[in-house]
Amino acid sequence: MTKLAANLTMLFTEVDFLDRFEHAARAGFRGVEFLFPYAYPAQDIAEKLDTWRLELVLHNLPAGDWAAGERGIACHPGRRAEFQDGVGQAIEYARALGVRQLNTLAGIVPGGVAPDAAHATLVENLQYAASHLKAEGIRLLVEPVNTFDIPGFFLHHTRQALDIIEQTGSSNLFLQYDIYHMQRMEGELTATIKANLPQIRHIQLADNPGRFEPGTGEINYRYLLGMLDEIGYDGWVGCEYKPRDGTLRGLGWMAEHGL
C-alpha cells in the first residue's frame, strides 16, 4: 500500500508552519516531509511530531540562501566549508527529529564555474556527507531537478545522478526520484523507476503541467501508484505539489486512488 507523506512546505500553507502538522494528521497523513527545519527549534518540531503521531520521512541539507534564489550549494567550489558545516547542522536536527534520510540539492552552477569543476565539487561533497551520515545511521539522497523551473540547476537527469552516485563509491548514497521533475526532463517514468528501484529510496509527486495535485495534468497516477505497489516499492511518496484550489479540496485525488 502506498505510503503518502504530506510535504508541509507546499501543503496546508493556509496556516503557519508549526500548525500544519495537526492539519496533516487530521487529513489522514501518517508521514510528513518539508524542505528545511532550520528556522525553528528542533524541539518545537519534535513536539508536533510526537503530539500528532507523525513520522518525519525527509528534509534537505542546508541549501544556501533560499530567499535570495539559491537552490543548493553542493556544486559550488568556493563553499565546501559551508556545505560541511551544513552537514553537521542537518545531523543535529535529524537526531532530534528521528529522520533517517536527508536529501542534498546540488544547486545552480555559479557563474564562471566550469561544468567539470561543479561536477568534481558535487562528488567530493556527496562523499563527505554520505560518510558522516552513515556514521549516524542516516541515508543520504540526491535529487535531479528540472531546468525549466530552475534554470542552471546542475543535476537534472536520472542517468547523471546515478553516474555521480557510482563515482562517489559510497554505499550510503541513493536517488530521490521526483516524478514531476523527471516527467519534464525525460519522461519514461515507469521504465526508469523499474530499472533503478534498488537505488531509489524516496519518491515525490506532482502532476504536469503546473505542479498541481495528481489528476490535474498528463501523468497517469492511477497507473503509477499501482505500479509502485506491484514492484514492491516500500518507501514513502512525498506529496510535493501546489494545491490548485486549497489543500483540503485538492486531496480528493487520494480517495479516487483508494488511498
N, C-alpha and C positions, 0 to 999 in steps of 0.2 A: 504494500500500500504506500502510495506516495506521501512523503513527509514534507509538508509545506511550512516554511518559515516566513513570517512577516518581516519585510525589510522596513525598519522603523525610521529610516531616513526618508523613505518615499511614501510610505503608507501612514495613515492616521495623522497626517500633518495638520489636521483641523485642530489639534490640541498640542500643548507643549510636549517636548521630547519625553520627559520623565512620566508623563501621563499616558503615553502611547502603549506602554506595557500592559496596563489594565485593559485598554481598548482591544489590543490584540488578543489577549486571553479571553475576553468576553465574546470575541468574534469566532473563537474556536481554535486559534493557533496554539500550539504547544512549543513552538520554537520561534526565535526571533534572530535577526541579524541587523547590522547597521554599518555605515561606513566607518565611523570613528567614535570612541568613547571619551576622548581625552579632554573634552571641555567640561566634564563632570567628574566629581569624585567617584572613584571606583565603588566605594561603599554605598553611595546612593543608588547606583545601578544594580549592585548586588542585592540590595534590599527589595527593589522592584522585581527582580527575577525570582527571588525567594517568595515574596508575597503572592505573586501570580503564578507560581509553579511553572515558570518558563525556562527553557534551555537556550542559552546564547550559543548559536552554532557557528558564528563567524563575525569577525570585524577585520579591518585593514590595519596594517602598519601605518605609522605616521607618514603623510604624503606631501610634506612641504606646506606652503601657504595656499590652502584650498581657496580661500576667499579672493586671493589675487589671481586665481586661474591655474595654479599649479595642480597637476594631477599625478603626483608621484615624483620621487627623486632618485629612484633606484638606478636609472641610467645616466645620472648626472656625474661626470667625472670629478668635479670640484667639491662634491658634497658627501664623500664617503663617510667622513666622521659624523656628520649629521644623521646619515642613514643608520649608522651603527648605534648612535645614541637612541634613535627611534626604536630599534630592535629591543633595547633594554627597557624602554618605556612600555612597549607593547607586551613584553613578558610580564612586567609588573601588573598590568591590567588583566592579562589572561589568567594569571594566578588568582587574582581576586574574584574574577567573574566566572571561572570554571570553563573557559572556552578552550577547545582542544585543536583549533586550527585558525590560522591567520593568513590573510591574503596580502600580497605585495602588488602595488601598482607601479609599473615600470616608469611611467611618466612621459612627458613630451620632451623630445630631443631638444636640448638648448641650442640656441643659435651659435653657429661656429663650431659645433661639435660634430666630428665625422661619425658616420654610422658605425664604423669599426670600433671607435673609442666608446661609443654608447653601449655597444654590444659587450665589449670586454668589461666595462664597469658593471653592467647588469649581472653578468655571470659571477663576477667577484662578490658583489653584494648579496646575491642569492646564496652563494656558498657560505658566506658569513652568517646570514640569517638562518639558513637551514640547519647549520651546525649548532648554533646557540639554541634554537627552538627544539631541536632533537634532544638536547640535554634536559629540557623541561617536559618532554613528552608531548610536544605540540607540533602538529604538521604545518608546513609552510606551503602555501598555494601561490600560483602566479596566474594572472588573468590577461588574455588578449582582449583588446578593446577596439571598437570600430573607429576608423579615422574620419568618418563623416561627422559624427558627433564631436569628436575630439581630434581635430587635425594635428598631425605631427606626433601622435602617440606612437611610441617606439614599437611596442609589442602588439601586433594586430592580426595575426593569423595563428591557427591551431598548430600547424606544422612548425612554424617559427618557435612557438612556445615549447613544443616537445623537443625540438633540437637543442634549445637552451637548457632545458631540464637535463637532457643527456650530457651536455657539456659540463654541467656543474659536477657531475659524478656523485651527486647526493642521493641517498635513499630516502630522504625526508623532504623532497620537493615534488609537488603534484600540480595538476591542472585544475583551475577553476574555469568551468565552461559556461559562458553566458550565451544562452540561446539567441537573445536579441542581437547582441554584438556580432555573433558569428553568422546569423542569417544575413546581416547587412554586408559582411565581408566576403563570405564564401559559400553560404548555403550548405547543402548536403548534410543537414543536421543529423539525421538518423544514422547514416553511414559513418559519420565522424564519431559520434558517441559510441556506437557499437565497436568500432575499430580501436578505440582508445579508452575503453571502460576502466581497465586497471589503473590508468594514470589519472582518471577524473575522480576527485574527492568532494566536489561541490558543484552544483548546477544552479544557475539563476535564470529567471524567465521574464519576458515581457513580449508583447506582440509587436509586429511591424506592419505598417509604418506607425510612428507616433510614440512608441514605447509605452503604450497603454496596456490594460489588462488583457489576458487571453480571451480570444473570441472577437476582438475588435479589428483584427487585421488578417494577414495572409497565412499565418502559421497554424498548422493543424494540431492544436494542443491536445485534442481528444486522442489522436493517434500517438503523439509523442509521449504523453504521460503513461498511456497504456504500454508503450514500448519499453519505457524505463522499468516498469514492473516486470515485464516479460524477461528482460535480460538480467534482472537481479540487481539493479542499482539500489543500494541500501542507504545512500546518503540523503542529505536534505536538499530540497529545491527551494531556493530563496525567491520570494515574490518581490522582485526589484523593478516595479513598474510605476508609472504615473497614473493614478486613477483618473479616468476621463471625466467623471461626474460625481466625485466624492468617494471616499474609501468604502464605506459600507454598501452603497448602491453598486459599487464595482465588484463586490465579492460574489455576485450571483454566478459567475463562471465556475466557482468551486462546486456548487451544488449541481450544476449542469454536467460536471465531470465526475459526479459521485464522490466528491471529496468532503 
